[in-house]
Amino acid sequence: MKKISILIPAYNEEAVLDTLYTRLGTLANELKKYDFEFLFVNDGSRDKTLKIIREFADIDTRVSYVNLSRNFGKEIAMIAGLDHVTGDATVIIDADLQDPPELIPEMIKHWEDGYDDVFARRNSREGETWFKKWSSKTFYQILEKVSHVPIQKDTGDFRLLDRRAVDALRQMRESQRYTKGMFSWVGFHKKEVTYDRDARAAGETKWNYPRLINFAIDGITSFTTAPLRLSTYVGFVVSVIAFIYLLVIIFQTILFGNDIAGYPSTLAVILFLGGVQLLSLGIIGEYIGRIFNETKQRPLYFIEEYHYGAHKKTRRKD
C-alpha cells in the first residue's frame, strides 16, 4: 500500500494535541487503502507537548517524532520533518487545527490523479483580526509583484507534497527560510483546493506582529532583489532632483539676486538625504546579513531524540 506521512510541527501545543490525534486517527482508519505515518516535530516546546507525543507513540506505531534540541522556529521544524518523513506523499498541517484534517482525502484524490503539490487556499479566516487579514493580503500582493516566482495567494503550509517535491525541498538548505515561496520555486504539477479556515481549537497563536514583520522581510529578501533595485532608483531620483534644485538656486541668484535659503531648508535637505541613505543601508544590510548567515554553513538544526514508530525504536543523535 502507498504510505501517507502527516507532518505536524508543534510548539507548546499541549492543549490541542489530543483532539488533533483523535481526528487524524479517525481519518487514517477510514482510508484503509493507505498506510499512515504521523510525524510530529517538537520544536523545543516548554509545556507537555513532548510528553503527550511520547504517549501517542507508546500506543500507536503510526506515530513518529523528532524532538529538536531547542526552539528553531517553524520554518526549520518543517525542513526537519521533511528530512525524516518516509511516505510516498507528505501532508503538512499545523497542530492548532485551523486547517481541517478532513480535507486530506480530497488532497490524496488529486495526488492520485497525478498532481505533485496539492495546496489548500483559504476562502475565509476565522479568529483573525481585520488588520491581520489586510496586512497578509497586502504582503502577498507586494511579493507577487516583485518576485519572479508566482506565489499562491491566501495559502499557508497546509498541502500535500509528492515524494519528488519533498526531495526537491530537502535540497534547499538555506538557514533563513521562506518555505511558502520554496513551494512555488520548486515547481511541479500543482492543484488548488479551497476551504474555510477555522479558529484555533485551543491554545494561543505563536505569531505576534513583530514576528510576522520579520517573516515578511525574510519572504521578500529570499525571493527578490527588488528592494536593492528600489534603493538604486530612489538614489537616482533624489540625485536628479537635488541637481535640478541646485541649478534653480544658481539661476535665481545670478539672474534675480535672490538670497540663498538658509538654515531651515539646509537642515530639511540634510535630514531627507540622511533618511534615504539610512534606508538604503538598511536594505543592503538585510542582504549582507543573509550572506553572512549562509557563509557560516551551520547545520539547520540538531536533534535530541528521534522515534520511528514503525520499528518502536528510539535513538538519540547529534
N, C-alpha and C positions, 0 to 999 in steps of 0.2 A: 504494500500500500504506500501511496505517497504520504510524505510527512509534512505537516504544517507546524512551524515554530511561531509561537506568540511571544514577542519580545516586550517586556514591561520594565522600563526604567522606574525606579522608586526611590523617593527621598522623603522620609518622615511621613509615610502613608499608612500608619497602623490603623487608622480609623476606617479605612475603606477596603483593606485587603481581603477580609472575609467575604464581603459582598462580591468583589471582583472575582475571587477564586470560585465562588458558587456559580456565577454566571458563565465563566469560562468552562467550568466543568460540565454544566448543562449543555453548552454549545458543543463541546467535544463528544459528549455522549449521544447527541443527536446526529452528528456527522460520523457515522460508524465506518464509512469507507476510507477514512483518513486516520493516520496516526498523528498525535499531537504532542508537542513539547511546549511547556510553559516556562520560559526562561526569564527569571527576574534578575534585574541588575540593581543591587543595593548600593546606592551612591552615597555612602558614608552617613547613613541615617543615624540620628541621635535618639530616636524613640525605639519602639519594639518591632520595627519593620523587619529586621533580620531574624529575630526570634520567631515571628509569625511565619515567615517564608520557610525557615527550617522545619517548622511543624508541618507545613504543607508537604515538604519534601519527604518527611518521615512516613507519611501515609499515602503518598501518590508518586509513583515512579515517573509520571509525566513532568513533574516539577524539577527543574534545574535552577541553579542560581549562581551568580557571580557577585561576590562581595568585594567591592573596591576598597583600597586601603584608606581612603578618605573621600571627602566630597569633591569630585572633579567637575560637576556640572552635568546637565542633561545631555549636552551635545557629546561629551566624552563618554557618558554612560551608554549612549546609543551605539557608538562605534565599538565599545567593549562588548556589548551584546551581539552585534553583527559579527564580531570576531569569533563568537562561540556558538552561534546557532547552528543546528545540524539539519534543518528541514530543507525540503525541495523548494518551499516558499516560506517567507517570513512576514508576519503581520506585526507592525509596530503600533502599540497602543499605550496611552497614558494610564497610570494606575487610578486616577481620580474618577473614572467612569463618565467623564464628559463625552467621550467617544463610545458609542454603544457597541459592545461585542457582537450583538445580534446582526450587525451589518457584515460580519466576516463571511457568512455563507455566500452572499452576493459577490463579495470580492473574489472568493475562491472560484465561483462560476465563471467570472470574466477571465481569471487566470487560466482556467482550463480551456477557455476559448482562444488562448494564445497571447494574452497581454502580460507584459513583464512588470508593470508598475500600475497597480490599481489604487488610485488615490481618492480620498474622501473630501469633498468640498462642502463647506458648511452653508446651509440655507439661512440658519439663524443661530444666535449665540446667546443662550440663556445664562443669566447670572453675571453678565459683564456690563460695565457702565457704558454709557453712550460715548464717553471720551475715549475709552479703550478701543471700542469698535471703530470710531472715527480715525484715531491715530493709526490703528492697524491697517485700515483701508488706505489711508494716505501713504503710509510707508510702502506698501506693496505697489501702489501706483507709481511712486518715485523710482523704486527699484526696477520695475518693469521698463520704465523709460530709459534709464541709464545703463541697464545691463544688456549685454549681447545675448544672454541666455533667457528664453521665455520662462517666467516664474508663474506658477499657478496661484491664482488669487483665492483667498478665503480657504486655504488648505493648511493643515498642520503636518504632524508626523504620522498621523493615522493613515496607514496604507499597507497594501500587500506588495511585497517585492519577490520576484522570481530569484532563483539562486544566482543566475548570472548577473542580475542587478546588484545583489548583495556582494558578490565577488568584486564587482567594479568599485563599489563604495569602500570596500576594505582596502583597496589600493591607495585611497586618498588619505594621507596620514598627517595633514597639516594640523597644528595644535589649536589654532583659533578657528573653530569650525562653524559653518552655517549650513547645516545639513539640508534644510529646505531647498537651498539653492543647488546643493550637490545632487539631490534627486532629479532636478531638471537637467543639470550639466551632463550626467552620465547618459541621458537619452533613453533609448529602448522604446518599446511599444507601450504607450500609456493609455489608461482608461479612467474616466471620471465617474464617480458615483456621488450622489448628494444625500445629505441627511441634516436633521435638526440637532444642533449640539445642546446637550443638557447642561444644567448647572452641576457643580461638583457634588458627588454623592455624600461626601463628608470631608472634614479637614479644611485646611486653608491653602489658598494658592501660594506658590513659592515665588511668583513673579510680581515684583513691585516695579514701579515706573523707572527708577534708576537702572535696574537690571534689564528692563525692556529697551531702554535707550542704548545701553551698551550692546545689547543683542542686535539692535538695528544698525549700529555703527559697524559691528562685525559683518553683518549681512552685506552692507554697501561696499565696504573695503575689501571683502572677499571676492566679489564678483564684478567689480568695475573699477577703472581708474578715473572715472568721470570727475570725482572731486578734485583730483590733481589738475585735470584739464580745466575745470571751472576756475581754480585759483589762477591759472595762467591767463584765462580770458579776463578775469576781474582785474588782474595786474595790468594787462594791456589796456583795458578800457580806462582805468584810473590814470595811467600814464598819458594817454591821449588827451583826456580831459584836463589834466594838470598842464600839459604843454599848450593847449588852446587857451587856458586861463592865463598862463604866463604871457602869451602873445597879446591877449586883450589888455592886460595891465601895461605892457610896454607901449602899445599904441595909444592907449588913453593918456599915459604920462607924456609921451612925446608930442602927440597932436593936440591934446586939450589941457595939458598941465595939471591933470587930476592928481591929488595926493594918493600915495600908495596906502592901502588899508593897513592898519596897524595890528596891535596885539590880538584882539579877538579873532580876526579872520585867520591870522597865522596859527593861533592855538587850535582853531577848528580844523584846519587843514592837517596839522601835525597829528591830532587825535584820530582823524579819519584814516590817514595813511597808516598810523600805528595799528589801528584796529584791523585793517586789511592785511597788514604784514603778519600780525599775530594769528589771524585766521588761517592764512596760507601756511605759516609754520606749523600750526596745529594739524592741518590736513597732512602735510608732509610727515609730521611726527607720527601720525597714526600708521602710515605705511612703513616708515622706518622701524617702528616698534614691532610690526608684524615680521619684518625681515629679521630683526634681532631674535625674536622668539623662535623662528623657524631654523635659524642657523645653529641654535644650541642643540637641536636634534635630540631632545629629551624624549623618553617614552611617553606615550599619551596618557598612560595610567599604570597603576600597579594593582595586582590582585592579592587580597589577603586570603581568600578562600574561594574555591570553585567546586561546585557539586554538580555532577552529571547524573541526573535522576535515573536514567535508564539502566545504569550499572550500579546504582546505590553506592556510589563511591565518592568520598570527599577527599580532596587533596589540596594542599597549600603550595603556592609557587610564588616566586619573586616577580 
